[in-house]
């Protein structure tokens, strides 16, 4: 296992399991694979975020969005209202530092012009046995990277070729990992991979981080 890296300022320091070299290698793989997974948070950091989530004002996601062949079904709770200074913001700041260090590695591929500001944070809660979310693509408002960090529970995360779920490919998403997925702008492309979450065997809590070019939360 790589050494623990403290990459944020002392007040925001979060120890990660993977360092800049491992992150740079993951981003290089993503140029071909669309999404990858790597170890990120230790158990203690996951527990800290789970505890912080207990005070958040969750609400039900809209059960169905879109229509026709663009219908997406959602069965989970969500929260965008994360108070400033919380453990979630500390973690986002530290992850921005890790990405910056990864992109500055001597042999890093020029996949992003700069580390994206992770200015869109969401915590999602999936009940055991719920349907999760059907195949979909993230909104065009999100660019560069999408990062999902499972904090507790059990679920399966898949990429697929289309909204009908064809050609599924599971991306490992154990607790504490970071599932990193490309978004428009990564490696000069406009690709938005289809993906979905299912098989929630135990209550799943996840932390999503994105770069929102409009910097206002979507109404879902």
Secondary structure, 3 states (H helix, E strand, C coil): CCCCEECCCHHHCCEECCCHHHHHHHHHHHHHHCEEEEECECHHHHHHHHHHHCCCCCEECCCEECCHHHCEEEECEEECCCCCCCHHHHHHHHHHHHHHHHHCCCCCCCCCCCCCCCCEEEEEEECCCCCEEEEECCCCCEEEEEEEEEEEEEEEEEEECCCCCCCCEEECCCCCEEEEEECECHHHCCCCCEEEEEEEEEEEEEEEEEEECCCCCCCC
